Amino acid sequence: MSAPTSSERKACWGARDELWKCLDLNEDKRSACEKHQRDFEAKCPAQWVKYFIKRRDFLKYKEKIQTEGYEPTEGASKLS
């Protein structure tokens, strides 16, 4: 597999940004963004798709922790 060209990378990133924007507007309802999801998967290498999905999940989790704070579960052990 050869590395994507500059124009292929830009197309991939643009498709990713459109998908993320759609997900943000539709409260992460993937069914509402199927067209953007297909476009994203078509324009990006499979490994990139996997990475970007994990990246978005991480960023959403990080945002939630920063806004809502962290509450350990009741059974979680405490480090001392």
N, C-alpha and C positions, 0 to 999 in steps of 0.2 A: 504494500500500500504506500503510495507516494503522499507526501505532505500536500495539504490543500494550498492552492494558490491564494494570493492576496484577495482576489475578487471572490473566490469560493469562501474564504474565511468571513469576509464582510457579509456575504449572503447568509451564511450560517448565523452569525451574530445578530443580523437583522431579523431573521426568522425567530431566533430565541427571544429577542426583545419583544417582538409582536406577541408571541405566545405568553410571555410573562405579563405583559400589559393586559392581555385578554383575561388571564387567570386572576390578576388583581381586581379587574373590574367585575368579574363574575364570581368572586369569593372562592376561588380555586375549584370551581365546578368544571372538571375536565370535559364533560359532555358538551358544554357551551363553546368550547374552544377546539373542537376536533379538527376543524380546517387548519387552524394554526399549528396544531400538534403534527398533523400529516406533513405540512410544509416544512416545519422544523426538522422532522425526521428525514425528509427527502433531501434537505440542503446541508445537513451536518453528518459527519462520520458517526457511526454507531457509538464509538467510544466517547465521543464528545457529547452525544445525546445523554448517555448514561451519567457522565460527569456533571453536565449542566442541571440535570434533574436532581442529583444529590446536592449540588451547590445551592439550588433554590430551596430545597428542604432545609438545609443547614441555615441559610440566611433567614428564613421564616422563623425557625426555632430560636435563633439568636435574637431576632427582633422581639419575639414573645417574651423571652427571658428578661430582656432589657426593659420592656414596658410593664410586664406583670410581676417581675421578680421571680426568684426561685424558691420553691417550697419543696423540701425533700418529702418523699412518701413516708408514711407512718412506719413502715418496716425497714426503712433504709438505715444501714449501720452508720454510725458517726465515727469519723476518723479522729483519733486523738494522739 
